[in-house]
Amino acid sequence: HAAIRIRVPDSDDVRLLAFSESGQITSAHPLADEAITTVGQGLTGWVIKHGRIINSGNLQDDPRYHQTYPNMRSGLYVPIWAGGRVLGCISVESAQPEAFSEADELLLTTLASQTAAALENARLFAAERSRRQDAEMLRRASSALASSLDLQTVLDELLGGLAQVLLFDSATVFVREGENVRGLAGRGLVSPEKIIGRLFPTADAATQQMWETQEPVIIADVKEEPQFEDWDPDQGVRGWMGVPLIVRGETTGYISFDSLKPDAFSESNAEMAQAFAIHAASAIENARLYDQMRRRLNELEALTKAGEALTGTLELQPLLENILQAACQAIPAAEKGTILLREDDHGHLHVRAQVGYQSERLTELPFDENRGYSGRAFHEKRPLLIHDSLAEYEIPFDKKLEEVNAVQSAMVAPLIVKDGAIGAISLDNASRKSAFDEDDLRLLVLFASSAAVVIENARLFDEARRRADEFAGLYGVARDLSDQRNLDRLLDTIVERAHTLLNASVSGIYRYDQVRNDVYVAVNKGRPSSIGIR
């Protein structure tokens, strides 16, 4: 069976909202009604009080359990969060032990988010009947948000819905990434390329206040706030409002609203925007989870293709090209890429495969292994994510190659074999800064870790084959020499074999003339030359 219980506003009372038994849904049940009535009572009350999920595989062994239905062995209880507070709990119980998995937790968490949105809608409608038009707009927007799992569609619907109920000149959705926020989508921005896709610090007072209070922040005039971080002065912002996005009690980002006029936003604007944000936070989070799941599937497919590339040949050059092609196809932001290998002891890396670059000089010029992001990743044996390559790292080749100069963002992973670096794989983007994220870098590291050993094996195979060819050639020389009795033919045979084995362009044998006390060309191969004195 399943149940939804909610906390009565401004009290510790808990009441049953819905109960499902054998496919029948009701708002009342004789036993379930009386089992949980206050916050802290039973597992449901504990979840409402503490705001954390419980997945119990043996209810009878849990002292917090209060029976709400006979013969239950396991239960899953998920809090219903909205606006930074727990509204209630959604629970499912089973007569089977250990009945619920992590996938069930994710599903029930998604349902709890949708339930939170529905409960918050009901509160808004009951509290402010005079704002029926705005509430209807909110309902339509939430429906639109819930109707898609495509992240861009959700963001477009969100910003479009906000534009119908609030007056602003521009708005941006930011999501939290560690200690920073990333611009995810915007509306009305003068220079969207300066905001969308880029990372920004969160040390400013307004953002910190949202993190701490989980409440909207209004700044009447940013010109009067010296600590306000204006990331695009061309926007001409005066009035500003920030509304946090909260999912299961955690602030996952915020929506910023900009106006060219001071005193543009009121508390009622903040309240309406917060209502949108409650719906939007869950929709955005669900879309991002779906996007991550789709991305993981794409990664698995990419790694499968990489496996095919790694096992398709032992020829070094085709292998390198296959690896690089597979990496670029797996990471859409990769417009260009290179694989660099260390092939000498002079502190240099050499490009041995490239995608997207046209200049042939790239494969001819050595990379200093201590300079640039590729050299740094090789030298330090760690992957690097470069948001702004022009600002963060010096450009190789003294800026002589325009294609290299044009790279705006990149990422690179070292090729490690037995704790030693043999090279690096770099993916580049010449269109925008911050084109790659941590997920892209993680996938590239997986490529690099799989490719490094195979590349080294291919190099060893190539070396072994070259040595085998040399030994075969030497054996052939010895055989031919043993069969030869004519001196001139013997010398011709030696030069021919040496020329082939060493892949020489010009070869020759010089003989010493005792009478003249000098040497002369006895046999020559590779260019016309008469016998003469050297």
TIBA-144911 format. One record per residue (C-alpha): x, y, z. Coordinates in nm, 3 decimals. Example, Ala and Ser with C-alpha at 12.3 -4.5 7.8 and 13.67 -1.06 7.14 Angstrom:
2
<X=1.230	Y=-0.450	Z=0.780>
<X=1.367	Y=-0.106	Z=0.714>
end
This chain:
534
<X=0.000	Y=0.000	Z=0.000>
<X=0.100	Y=0.368	Z=-0.030>
<X=0.016	Y=0.679	Z=0.172>
<X=0.071	Y=1.054	Z=0.165>
<X=0.070	Y=1.238	Z=0.499>
<X=0.114	Y=1.612	Z=0.539>
<X=0.203	Y=1.837	Z=0.827>
<X=-0.071	Y=2.078	Z=0.928>
<X=0.065	Y=2.436	Z=0.883>
<X=0.191	Y=2.608	Z=1.198>
<X=0.154	Y=2.293	Z=1.412>
<X=0.308	Y=1.952	Z=1.480>
<X=-0.005	Y=1.768	Z=1.372>
<X=0.008	Y=1.521	Z=1.083>
<X=-0.291	Y=1.411	Z=0.882>
<X=-0.349	Y=1.148	Z=0.616>
<X=-0.398	Y=1.305	Z=0.273>
<X=-0.429	Y=0.995	Z=0.055>
<X=-0.414	Y=0.617	Z=0.104>
<X=-0.392	Y=0.348	Z=-0.165>
<X=-0.496	Y=-0.010	Z=-0.089>
<X=-0.527	Y=-0.281	Z=-0.357>
<X=-0.549	Y=-0.020	Z=-0.631>
<X=-0.818	Y=0.184	Z=-0.449>
<X=-0.731	Y=0.541	Z=-0.344>
<X=-0.904	Y=0.702	Z=-0.046>
<X=-0.851	Y=0.998	Z=0.184>
<X=-0.935	Y=0.796	Z=0.497>
<X=-0.853	Y=0.455	Z=0.642>
<X=-0.955	Y=0.332	Z=0.991>
<X=-0.612	Y=0.207	Z=1.096>
<X=-0.391	Y=0.442	Z=0.892>
<X=-0.580	Y=0.753	Z=1.011>
<X=-0.493	Y=0.696	Z=1.376>
<X=-0.145	Y=0.543	Z=1.340>
<X=0.048	Y=0.864	Z=1.268>
<X=-0.091	Y=1.191	Z=1.405>
<X=0.210	Y=1.401	Z=1.515>
<X=0.556	Y=1.494	Z=1.391>
<X=0.815	Y=1.243	Z=1.514>
<X=0.565	Y=0.957	Z=1.547>
<X=0.654	Y=0.641	Z=1.355>
<X=0.886	Y=0.629	Z=1.055>
<X=0.668	Y=0.876	Z=0.868>
<X=0.679	Y=1.125	Z=1.155>
<X=1.056	Y=1.079	Z=1.184>
<X=1.100	Y=1.159	Z=0.812>
<X=0.881	Y=1.471	Z=0.842>
<X=1.084	Y=1.586	Z=1.141>
<X=1.433	Y=1.516	Z=1.001>
<X=1.373	Y=1.552	Z=0.626>
<X=1.567	Y=1.236	Z=0.534>
<X=1.475	Y=0.922	Z=0.338>
<X=1.427	Y=0.588	Z=0.515>
<X=1.448	Y=0.260	Z=0.323>
<X=1.390	Y=-0.019	Z=0.577>
<X=1.413	Y=-0.380	Z=0.469>
<X=1.286	Y=-0.516	Z=0.803>
<X=1.030	Y=-0.293	Z=0.972>
<X=0.983	Y=-0.512	Z=1.275>
<X=1.344	Y=-0.454	Z=1.382>
<X=1.315	Y=-0.075	Z=1.365>
<X=1.204	Y=0.072	Z=1.703>
<X=1.072	Y=0.383	Z=1.529>
<X=0.813	Y=0.183	Z=1.331>
<X=0.442	Y=0.224	Z=1.412>
<X=0.215	Y=-0.022	Z=1.238>
<X=-0.016	Y=0.150	Z=0.989>
<X=-0.116	Y=-0.167	Z=0.803>
<X=-0.092	Y=-0.532	Z=0.916>
<X=0.186	Y=-0.774	Z=0.816>
<X=0.420	Y=-0.520	Z=0.654>
<X=0.789	Y=-0.625	Z=0.634>
<X=0.962	Y=-0.340	Z=0.447>
<X=0.893	Y=0.026	Z=0.377>
<X=1.022	Y=0.328	Z=0.184>
<X=0.954	Y=0.677	Z=0.325>
<X=1.048	Y=0.996	Z=0.135>
<X=1.006	Y=1.355	Z=0.263>
<X=0.806	Y=1.606	Z=0.059>
<X=1.019	Y=1.921	Z=0.043>
<X=0.901	Y=2.261	Z=-0.076>
<X=1.046	Y=2.605	Z=-0.018>
<X=1.310	Y=2.477	Z=0.224>
<X=1.065	Y=2.299	Z=0.456>
<X=0.915	Y=1.951	Z=0.483>
<X=0.547	Y=1.951	Z=0.394>
<X=0.489	Y=1.583	Z=0.460>
<X=0.589	Y=1.231	Z=0.365>
<X=0.505	Y=0.986	Z=0.088>
<X=0.543	Y=0.620	Z=0.186>
<X=0.508	Y=0.272	Z=0.039>
<X=0.512	Y=-0.053	Z=0.236>
<X=0.533	Y=-0.419	Z=0.133>
<X=0.474	Y=-0.759	Z=0.289>
<X=0.805	Y=-0.870	Z=0.136>
<X=1.138	Y=-0.803	Z=0.314>
<X=1.396	Y=-0.585	Z=0.137>
<X=1.137	Y=-0.495	Z=-0.125>
<X=1.262	Y=-0.153	Z=-0.234>
<X=1.576	Y=-0.063	Z=-0.435>
<X=1.770	Y=0.256	Z=-0.507>
<X=1.570	Y=0.289	Z=-0.830>
<X=1.252	Y=0.285	Z=-0.621>
<X=1.400	Y=0.561	Z=-0.403>
<X=1.466	Y=0.774	Z=-0.713>
<X=1.115	Y=0.714	Z=-0.846>
<X=0.948	Y=0.795	Z=-0.514>
<X=1.170	Y=1.103	Z=-0.474>
<X=1.049	Y=1.225	Z=-0.814>
<X=0.689	Y=1.162	Z=-0.709>
<X=0.755	Y=1.349	Z=-0.383>
<X=0.882	Y=1.647	Z=-0.580>
<X=0.569	Y=1.647	Z=-0.793>
<X=0.356	Y=1.611	Z=-0.479>
<X=0.536	Y=1.910	Z=-0.326>
<X=0.452	Y=2.120	Z=-0.628>
<X=0.088	Y=2.014	Z=-0.609>
<X=0.068	Y=2.090	Z=-0.234>
<X=0.229	Y=2.428	Z=-0.280>
<X=-0.020	Y=2.507	Z=-0.558>
<X=-0.304	Y=2.424	Z=-0.325>
<X=-0.162	Y=2.652	Z=-0.056>
<X=-0.129	Y=2.940	Z=-0.300>
<X=-0.480	Y=2.898	Z=-0.434>
<X=-0.628	Y=2.882	Z=-0.083>
<X=-0.426	Y=3.176	Z=0.054>
<X=-0.467	Y=3.417	Z=-0.236>
<X=-0.791	Y=3.370	Z=-0.418>
<X=-0.769	Y=3.728	Z=-0.541>
<X=-0.480	Y=3.628	Z=-0.764>
<X=-0.665	Y=3.365	Z=-0.965>
<X=-0.523	Y=3.485	Z=-1.293>
<X=-0.163	Y=3.453	Z=-1.172>
<X=-0.241	Y=3.120	Z=-1.012>
<X=-0.387	Y=2.992	Z=-1.339>
<X=-0.074	Y=3.106	Z=-1.517>
<X=0.129	Y=2.926	Z=-1.255>
<X=-0.070	Y=2.609	Z=-1.305>
<X=-0.015	Y=2.619	Z=-1.679>
<X=0.353	Y=2.684	Z=-1.633>
<X=0.394	Y=2.396	Z=-1.389>
<X=0.209	Y=2.168	Z=-1.628>
<X=0.439	Y=2.274	Z=-1.908>
<X=0.743	Y=2.221	Z=-1.686>
<X=0.627	Y=1.874	Z=-1.585>
<X=0.544	Y=1.774	Z=-1.943>
<X=0.904	Y=1.744	Z=-2.061>
<X=1.230	Y=1.590	Z=-1.947>
<X=1.431	Y=1.783	Z=-2.204>
<X=1.637	Y=2.035	Z=-2.007>
<X=1.635	Y=2.310	Z=-2.268>
<X=1.258	Y=2.278	Z=-2.312>
<X=1.205	Y=2.302	Z=-1.936>
<X=1.423	Y=2.614	Z=-1.915>
<X=1.249	Y=2.780	Z=-2.209>
<X=0.907	Y=2.707	Z=-2.057>
<X=1.021	Y=2.843	Z=-1.721>
<X=1.155	Y=3.173	Z=-1.855>
<X=0.858	Y=3.212	Z=-2.089>
<X=0.612	Y=3.158	Z=-1.803>
<X=0.795	Y=3.405	Z=-1.578>
<X=0.782	Y=3.669	Z=-1.852>
<X=0.401	Y=3.649	Z=-1.845>
<X=0.366	Y=3.719	Z=-1.472>
<X=0.667	Y=3.941	Z=-1.393>
<X=0.809	Y=4.256	Z=-1.550>
<X=1.183	Y=4.228	Z=-1.607>
<X=1.435	Y=4.317	Z=-1.877>
<X=1.642	Y=4.001	Z=-1.850>
<X=1.653	Y=3.682	Z=-1.647>
<X=1.903	Y=3.400	Z=-1.607>
<X=1.887	Y=3.051	Z=-1.456>
<X=2.203	Y=2.955	Z=-1.267>
<X=2.280	Y=2.607	Z=-1.131>
<X=2.523	Y=2.532	Z=-0.853>
<X=2.847	Y=2.349	Z=-0.935>
<X=3.064	Y=2.313	Z=-0.626>
<X=3.168	Y=2.659	Z=-0.508>
<X=3.054	Y=2.820	Z=-0.834>
<X=2.737	Y=2.866	Z=-1.038>
<X=2.698	Y=2.810	Z=-1.412>
<X=2.469	Y=3.012	Z=-1.637>
<X=2.227	Y=2.758	Z=-1.781>
<X=1.974	Y=2.965	Z=-1.976>
<X=1.872	Y=3.327	Z=-2.017>
<X=1.611	Y=3.560	Z=-2.162>
<X=1.665	Y=3.918	Z=-2.277>
<X=2.043	Y=3.910	Z=-2.225>
<X=2.243	Y=4.166	Z=-2.422>
<X=2.548	Y=3.936	Z=-2.450>
<X=2.437	Y=3.579	Z=-2.369>
<X=2.780	Y=3.443	Z=-2.462>
<X=2.920	Y=3.623	Z=-2.156>
<X=2.684	Y=3.439	Z=-1.920>
<X=2.548	Y=3.113	Z=-2.064>
<X=2.772	Y=2.813	Z=-2.012>
<X=3.023	Y=3.005	Z=-1.802>
<X=3.117	Y=2.956	Z=-1.437>
<X=3.097	Y=3.235	Z=-1.180>
<X=3.203	Y=3.258	Z=-0.813>
<X=2.942	Y=3.277	Z=-0.538>
<X=3.127	Y=3.484	Z=-0.282>
<X=2.909	Y=3.794	Z=-0.332>
<X=2.676	Y=3.897	Z=-0.050>
<X=2.350	Y=3.845	Z=-0.243>
<X=2.430	Y=3.485	Z=-0.339>
<X=2.557	Y=3.399	Z=0.007>
<X=2.236	Y=3.538	Z=0.158>
<X=2.028	Y=3.314	Z=-0.071>
<X=2.240	Y=3.011	Z=0.022>
<X=2.198	Y=3.078	Z=0.394>
<X=1.832	Y=3.185	Z=0.411>
<X=1.688	Y=3.000	Z=0.109>
<X=1.473	Y=3.307	Z=0.055>
<X=1.453	Y=3.559	Z=-0.233>
<X=1.685	Y=3.860	Z=-0.223>
<X=1.585	Y=4.200	Z=-0.365>
<X=1.832	Y=4.481	Z=-0.437>
<X=1.659	Y=4.811	Z=-0.506>
<X=1.956	Y=4.962	Z=-0.691>
<X=2.276	Y=4.770	Z=-0.762>
<X=2.460	Y=5.101	Z=-0.807>
<X=2.417	Y=5.151	Z=-0.435>
<X=2.552	Y=4.804	Z=-0.352>
<X=2.933	Y=4.802	Z=-0.393>
<X=2.949	Y=4.426	Z=-0.323>
<X=2.708	Y=4.337	Z=-0.602>
<X=2.877	Y=4.126	Z=-0.872>
<X=2.774	Y=4.261	Z=-1.213>
<X=2.899	Y=3.993	Z=-1.452>
<X=2.792	Y=4.187	Z=-1.762>
<X=2.814	Y=4.566	Z=-1.722>
<X=2.676	Y=4.609	Z=-2.075>
<X=2.340	Y=4.485	Z=-1.943>
<X=2.289	Y=4.813	Z=-1.756>
<X=2.125	Y=4.651	Z=-1.452>
<X=1.976	Y=4.872	Z=-1.179>
<X=1.705	Y=4.670	Z=-1.004>
<X=1.782	Y=4.304	Z=-0.923>
<X=1.610	Y=4.006	Z=-0.764>
<X=1.742	Y=3.657	Z=-0.697>
<X=1.516	Y=3.360	Z=-0.620>
<X=1.673	Y=3.032	Z=-0.497>
<X=1.600	Y=2.696	Z=-0.655>
<X=1.552	Y=2.440	Z=-0.378>
<X=1.527	Y=2.063	Z=-0.417>
<X=1.480	Y=1.840	Z=-0.112>
<X=1.607	Y=2.114	Z=0.118>
<X=1.922	Y=2.183	Z=-0.082>
<X=1.977	Y=2.506	Z=-0.277>
<X=2.068	Y=2.388	Z=-0.627>
<X=2.085	Y=2.728	Z=-0.795>
<X=1.883	Y=3.043	Z=-0.843>
<X=1.699	Y=3.260	Z=-1.095>
<X=1.819	Y=3.619	Z=-1.132>
<X=1.591	Y=3.895	Z=-1.258>
<X=1.731	Y=4.221	Z=-1.394>
<X=1.568	Y=4.557	Z=-1.458>
<X=1.702	Y=4.876	Z=-1.613>
<X=1.508	Y=5.068	Z=-1.349>
<X=1.576	Y=5.085	Z=-0.974>
<X=1.310	Y=4.968	Z=-0.727>
<X=1.170	Y=4.738	Z=-0.994>
<X=1.083	Y=4.437	Z=-0.776>
<X=0.850	Y=4.399	Z=-0.478>
<X=0.783	Y=4.135	Z=-0.215>
<X=0.477	Y=4.019	Z=-0.413>
<X=0.702	Y=3.976	Z=-0.718>
<X=0.937	Y=3.768	Z=-0.505>
<X=0.650	Y=3.556	Z=-0.378>
<X=0.523	Y=3.481	Z=-0.727>
<X=0.874	Y=3.412	Z=-0.857>
<X=0.934	Y=3.178	Z=-0.563>
<X=0.618	Y=2.987	Z=-0.650>
<X=0.753	Y=2.939	Z=-1.001>
<X=1.091	Y=2.844	Z=-0.859>
<X=0.938	Y=2.567	Z=-0.648>
<X=0.799	Y=2.404	Z=-0.962>
<X=1.104	Y=2.488	Z=-1.167>
<X=1.358	Y=2.346	Z=-0.921>
<X=1.209	Y=1.998	Z=-0.931>
<X=1.153	Y=2.013	Z=-1.308>
<X=1.508	Y=2.130	Z=-1.371>
<X=1.650	Y=1.868	Z=-1.135>
<X=1.446	Y=1.591	Z=-1.298>
<X=1.552	Y=1.709	Z=-1.644>
<X=1.915	Y=1.723	Z=-1.535>
<X=1.891	Y=1.372	Z=-1.387>
<X=1.737	Y=1.251	Z=-1.712>
<X=2.006	Y=1.434	Z=-1.908>
<X=2.274	Y=1.273	Z=-1.691>
<X=2.120	Y=0.930	Z=-1.742>
<X=2.107	Y=0.987	Z=-2.118>
<X=2.462	Y=1.111	Z=-2.104>
<X=2.572	Y=0.799	Z=-1.917>
<X=2.412	Y=0.585	Z=-2.187>
<X=2.593	Y=0.789	Z=-2.450>
<X=2.914	Y=0.743	Z=-2.254>
<X=2.864	Y=0.367	Z=-2.245>
<X=2.804	Y=0.368	Z=-2.619>
<X=3.112	Y=0.585	Z=-2.667>
<X=3.323	Y=0.354	Z=-2.451>
<X=3.196	Y=0.059	Z=-2.652>
<X=3.307	Y=0.232	Z=-2.971>
<X=3.634	Y=0.317	Z=-2.802>
<X=3.677	Y=-0.051	Z=-2.721>
<X=3.627	Y=-0.129	Z=-3.089>
<X=3.882	Y=0.137	Z=-3.178>
<X=4.130	Y=-0.005	Z=-2.927>
<X=4.096	Y=-0.365	Z=-3.043>
<X=4.058	Y=-0.301	Z=-3.416>
<X=4.429	Y=-0.286	Z=-3.500>
<X=4.779	Y=-0.311	Z=-3.362>
<X=4.910	Y=-0.065	Z=-3.621>
<X=5.009	Y=0.241	Z=-3.416>
<X=4.906	Y=0.521	Z=-3.651>
<X=4.556	Y=0.387	Z=-3.736>
<X=4.509	Y=0.306	Z=-3.367>
<X=4.585	Y=0.664	Z=-3.260>
<X=4.349	Y=0.805	Z=-3.523>
<X=4.070	Y=0.565	Z=-3.419>
<X=4.108	Y=0.660	Z=-3.050>
<X=4.099	Y=1.032	Z=-3.121>
<X=3.800	Y=1.004	Z=-3.356>
<X=3.607	Y=0.803	Z=-3.096>
<X=3.685	Y=1.059	Z=-2.821>
<X=3.573	Y=1.354	Z=-3.037>
<X=3.250	Y=1.178	Z=-3.133>
<X=3.174	Y=1.092	Z=-2.770>
<X=3.216	Y=1.451	Z=-2.645>
<X=3.008	Y=1.691	Z=-2.860>
<X=3.194	Y=2.004	Z=-2.748>
<X=3.519	Y=1.869	Z=-2.896>
<X=3.578	Y=2.051	Z=-3.225>
<X=3.944	Y=1.954	Z=-3.248>
<X=4.182	Y=1.716	Z=-3.083>
<X=4.535	Y=1.581	Z=-3.072>
<X=4.725	Y=1.286	Z=-2.932>
<X=5.080	Y=1.368	Z=-2.830>
<X=5.349	Y=1.111	Z=-2.753>
<X=5.694	Y=1.143	Z=-2.605>
<X=5.939	Y=0.979	Z=-2.843>
<X=6.275	Y=1.111	Z=-2.724>
<X=6.456	Y=1.214	Z=-2.407>
<X=6.482	Y=1.581	Z=-2.497>
<X=6.175	Y=1.702	Z=-2.305>
<X=5.944	Y=1.719	Z=-2.605>
<X=5.608	Y=1.579	Z=-2.706>
<X=5.511	Y=1.521	Z=-3.069>
<X=5.164	Y=1.529	Z=-3.225>
<X=5.101	Y=1.183	Z=-3.369>
<X=4.728	Y=1.214	Z=-3.445>
<X=4.499	Y=1.512	Z=-3.499>
<X=4.133	Y=1.586	Z=-3.572>
<X=4.000	Y=1.923	Z=-3.690>
<X=4.340	Y=2.086	Z=-3.746>
<X=4.453	Y=2.166	Z=-4.099>
<X=4.813	Y=2.280	Z=-4.056>
<X=5.072	Y=2.012	Z=-4.133>
<X=5.323	Y=2.203	Z=-3.920>
<X=5.141	Y=2.081	Z=-3.610>
<X=5.293	Y=1.735	Z=-3.655>
<X=5.635	Y=1.875	Z=-3.733>
<X=5.686	Y=2.108	Z=-3.436>
<X=5.778	Y=1.963	Z=-3.093>
<X=5.581	Y=2.054	Z=-2.780>
<X=5.776	Y=2.151	Z=-2.469>
<X=5.656	Y=1.903	Z=-2.208>
<X=5.674	Y=2.170	Z=-1.936>
<X=5.467	Y=2.436	Z=-2.115>
<X=5.105	Y=2.469	Z=-2.225>
<X=4.819	Y=2.263	Z=-2.090>
<X=4.917	Y=1.944	Z=-2.275>
<X=5.272	Y=1.966	Z=-2.145>
<X=5.148	Y=2.046	Z=-1.796>
<X=4.910	Y=1.748	Z=-1.789>
<X=5.190	Y=1.520	Z=-1.914>
<X=5.449	Y=1.656	Z=-1.671>
<X=5.219	Y=1.653	Z=-1.367>
<X=5.041	Y=1.331	Z=-1.470>
<X=4.694	Y=1.471	Z=-1.400>
<X=4.395	Y=1.573	Z=-1.615>
<X=4.319	Y=1.941	Z=-1.666>
<X=3.997	Y=2.129	Z=-1.747>
<X=4.073	Y=2.461	Z=-1.914>
<X=3.785	Y=2.712	Z=-1.921>
<X=3.984	Y=2.993	Z=-2.086>
<X=4.297	Y=2.865	Z=-2.259>
<X=4.421	Y=3.212	Z=-2.356>
<X=4.409	Y=3.334	Z=-1.998>
<X=4.507	Y=3.019	Z=-1.808>
<X=4.800	Y=2.881	Z=-2.011>
<X=5.069	Y=3.014	Z=-2.241>
<X=5.015	Y=2.934	Z=-2.608>
<X=5.264	Y=2.684	Z=-2.759>
<X=5.494	Y=2.759	Z=-3.055>
<X=5.523	Y=3.127	Z=-2.956>
<X=5.178	Y=3.192	Z=-3.111>
<X=5.303	Y=3.101	Z=-3.459>
<X=5.012	Y=2.868	Z=-3.544>
<X=4.679	Y=3.050	Z=-3.589>
<X=4.475	Y=2.734	Z=-3.536>
<X=4.637	Y=2.681	Z=-3.197>
<X=4.596	Y=3.049	Z=-3.107>
<X=4.222	Y=3.026	Z=-3.178>
<X=4.151	Y=2.760	Z=-2.912>
<X=3.931	Y=2.912	Z=-2.638>
<X=3.875	Y=2.617	Z=-2.406>
<X=4.011	Y=2.266	Z=-2.378>
<X=4.068	Y=1.962	Z=-2.164>
<X=4.356	Y=1.717	Z=-2.157>
<X=4.429	Y=1.383	Z=-1.993>
<X=4.772	Y=1.221	Z=-1.961>
<X=4.836	Y=0.875	Z=-2.104>
<X=4.971	Y=0.678	Z=-1.807>
<X=5.136	Y=0.335	Z=-1.821>
<X=5.285	Y=0.182	Z=-1.505>
<X=5.287	Y=0.519	Z=-1.324>
<X=5.474	Y=0.682	Z=-1.610>
<X=5.336	Y=0.925	Z=-1.869>
<X=5.388	Y=0.833	Z=-2.235>
<X=5.185	Y=1.120	Z=-2.379>
<X=4.855	Y=1.308	Z=-2.358>
<X=4.520	Y=1.335	Z=-2.536>
<X=4.377	Y=1.685	Z=-2.575>
<X=4.032	Y=1.799	Z=-2.694>
<X=3.984	Y=2.162	Z=-2.794>
<X=3.703	Y=2.408	Z=-2.869>
<X=3.762	Y=2.725	Z=-3.072>
<X=3.404	Y=2.858	Z=-3.049>
<X=3.357	Y=2.941	Z=-2.682>
<X=3.505	Y=2.944	Z=-2.336>
<X=3.401	Y=2.686	Z=-2.073>
<X=3.288	Y=2.447	Z=-2.347>
<X=3.373	Y=2.138	Z=-2.140>
<X=3.260	Y=2.032	Z=-1.794>
<X=3.370	Y=1.783	Z=-1.528>
<X=3.161	Y=1.503	Z=-1.684>
<X=3.341	Y=1.555	Z=-2.016>
<X=3.677	Y=1.543	Z=-1.842>
<X=3.581	Y=1.227	Z=-1.655>
<X=3.490	Y=1.058	Z=-1.984>
<X=3.817	Y=1.170	Z=-2.143>
<X=4.010	Y=1.024	Z=-1.850>
<X=3.832	Y=0.692	Z=-1.908>
<X=3.935	Y=0.706	Z=-2.273>
<X=4.293	Y=0.790	Z=-2.180>
<X=4.326	Y=0.516	Z=-1.918>
<X=4.200	Y=0.254	Z=-2.164>
<X=4.399	Y=0.389	Z=-2.456>
<X=4.736	Y=0.430	Z=-2.282>
<X=4.809	Y=0.060	Z=-2.237>
<X=4.690	Y=-0.024	Z=-2.588>
<X=4.903	Y=0.255	Z=-2.737>
<X=5.207	Y=0.134	Z=-2.547>
<X=5.142	Y=-0.224	Z=-2.662>
<X=5.110	Y=-0.102	Z=-3.021>
<X=5.441	Y=0.084	Z=-2.987>
<X=5.606	Y=-0.227	Z=-2.847>
<X=5.451	Y=-0.435	Z=-3.127>
<X=5.575	Y=-0.184	Z=-3.383>
<X=5.922	Y=-0.193	Z=-3.230>
<X=5.922	Y=-0.575	Z=-3.215>
<X=5.814	Y=-0.598	Z=-3.577>
<X=6.084	Y=-0.351	Z=-3.681>
<X=6.345	Y=-0.555	Z=-3.496>
<X=6.214	Y=-0.873	Z=-3.654>
<X=6.239	Y=-0.714	Z=-3.998>
<X=6.595	Y=-0.608	Z=-3.916>
<X=6.694	Y=-0.958	Z=-3.807>
<X=6.528	Y=-1.105	Z=-4.115>
<X=6.714	Y=-0.855	Z=-4.328>
<X=7.045	Y=-0.931	Z=-4.161>
<X=6.985	Y=-1.301	Z=-4.207>
<X=6.918	Y=-1.238	Z=-4.574>
<X=7.237	Y=-1.034	Z=-4.604>
<X=7.442	Y=-1.308	Z=-4.443>
<X=7.286	Y=-1.567	Z=-4.672>
<X=7.347	Y=-1.360	Z=-4.985>
<X=7.702	Y=-1.279	Z=-4.883>
<X=7.785	Y=-1.643	Z=-4.824>
<X=7.664	Y=-1.729	Z=-5.174>
<X=7.851	Y=-1.448	Z=-5.347>
<X=8.199	Y=-1.495	Z=-5.497>
<X=8.225	Y=-1.187	Z=-5.721>
<X=8.354	Y=-0.881	Z=-5.527>
<X=8.157	Y=-0.620	Z=-5.722>
<X=7.835	Y=-0.813	Z=-5.688>
<X=7.914	Y=-0.868	Z=-5.320>
<X=7.950	Y=-0.493	Z=-5.262>
<X=7.629	Y=-0.422	Z=-5.456>
<X=7.443	Y=-0.673	Z=-5.239>
<X=7.573	Y=-0.517	Z=-4.915>
<X=7.470	Y=-0.165	Z=-5.017>
<X=7.129	Y=-0.280	Z=-5.141>
<X=7.049	Y=-0.463	Z=-4.818>
<X=7.176	Y=-0.182	Z=-4.591>
<X=6.982	Y=0.076	Z=-4.792>
<X=6.659	Y=-0.121	Z=-4.746>
<X=6.708	Y=-0.212	Z=-4.378>
<X=6.788	Y=0.143	Z=-4.268>
<X=6.536	Y=0.308	Z=-4.499>
<X=6.814	Y=0.533	Z=-4.625>
<X=6.785	Y=0.789	Z=-4.903>
<X=7.148	Y=0.757	Z=-5.014>
<X=7.388	Y=0.467	Z=-4.950>
<X=7.739	Y=0.382	Z=-5.062>
<X=8.063	Y=0.191	Z=-4.999>
<X=8.396	Y=0.370	Z=-5.007>
<X=8.718	Y=0.176	Z=-5.066>
<X=9.071	Y=0.271	Z=-4.971>
<X=9.326	Y=0.310	Z=-5.250>
<X=9.671	Y=0.236	Z=-5.116>
<X=9.847	Y=0.381	Z=-5.415>
<X=9.675	Y=0.720	Z=-5.391>
<X=9.634	Y=0.695	Z=-5.009>
<X=9.271	Y=0.801	Z=-5.041>
<X=8.917	Y=0.661	Z=-5.054>
<X=8.680	Y=0.649	Z=-5.350>
<X=8.317	Y=0.555	Z=-5.411>
<X=8.303	Y=0.190	Z=-5.501>
<X=7.922	Y=0.140	Z=-5.492>
<X=7.648	Y=0.402	Z=-5.476>
<X=7.268	Y=0.382	Z=-5.437>
<X=7.007	Y=0.658	Z=-5.416>
<X=7.144	Y=0.917	Z=-5.660>
<X=7.353	Y=0.910	Z=-5.979>
<X=7.721	Y=0.946	Z=-5.902>
<X=8.033	Y=0.858	Z=-6.087>
<X=8.318	Y=0.682	Z=-5.915>
<X=8.542	Y=0.950	Z=-5.775>
<X=8.752	Y=1.074	Z=-5.490>
<X=8.591	Y=1.165	Z=-5.158>
end
